C-alpha cells in the first residue's frame, strides 16, 4: 500500500508491504510536483493508497486526478476521529483537529508507553500533550521558525484571528482558536520553551518529548532537555489508520 502525506510545503510517500517499508518519495510543491509523484507511483506495485492531506482546493484537485488515474477508487482519505486505537481526541469538535496532529498522536501512542509531549516543527509548530491512558489534553499552534506571522495567518485563513480565545490561551487548547499562539512579544522558539516548561508538569515525571518536522533538530537544540526526534511519526500514525 501507499501512505501519502501532503502537508503545507511538501508531499511525502511510503510504499509498504507486509509491515515493511520498501520505498519512499518526497517532493516540494512547485512546477510539476504532481507529475513527479505520479511517475514515482507508476514504479511501485501498490494497489491501494491512504492519504492525509491539508492541500488547498487547486492542489487537491490535481492530486485527486493523479491518484484516480493510478488507483481508481482505491484511495482512502483519512482524517481525525473522536477515538482510534485507544487514543482519545481532546478537541471539543474532533473533526477540526489537524490530520497531521492526529496522526502524530496515533504514532506516539504506538511508540511510548507513558505520557508524552509531541512537537511538530514545520511551517507551523504544533504542541500536543498525550497521556499514557490515551487522553489527548489539547495543545498549541505557533508560527514556524521561518514562517512570518502574515504567512501564518494565510495558512490558517479559515480562522477568525479576532476570536477572543486566541488571546486567552495559557491552557492547552481544545480547539484551533484556543490552540493558536500568536499574540505574544516573543519569537516562536522562546514561546515554545515557555509552553514546554509550563505544560510538562501536567504530565507524569519523565514524560517523553517527541519531535518531528523539518526543524525538529533546531527545536531539540533550543529546548535544552531530553527529546527524541522521530521523522516517521506521522507515517506511523497513518499506518495505524490503514490497519497495519
Secondary structure, DSSP 8 states (H G I E B T S, - for coil): -EEEEE-SSEEEEEEEETTEEEEEEEEESSTTHHHHHHHHHHTS----EEEEE---HHHHHHHHHHHHHHHTT-EEE----SEETTEE--SSSGGGS-HHHHHHHHHHHHH-SS-EEEEEESSEEEEEEE-TTSBEEEEEEEE-TT--HHHHHHHTTTS-TT-GGGGS-SS-BSSHHHHEE-SSSS-HHHHHHHHHHHHHTTS-TT-EEEEESTTHHHHHHHH-S--EE-TTHHHHHHHHHTT-
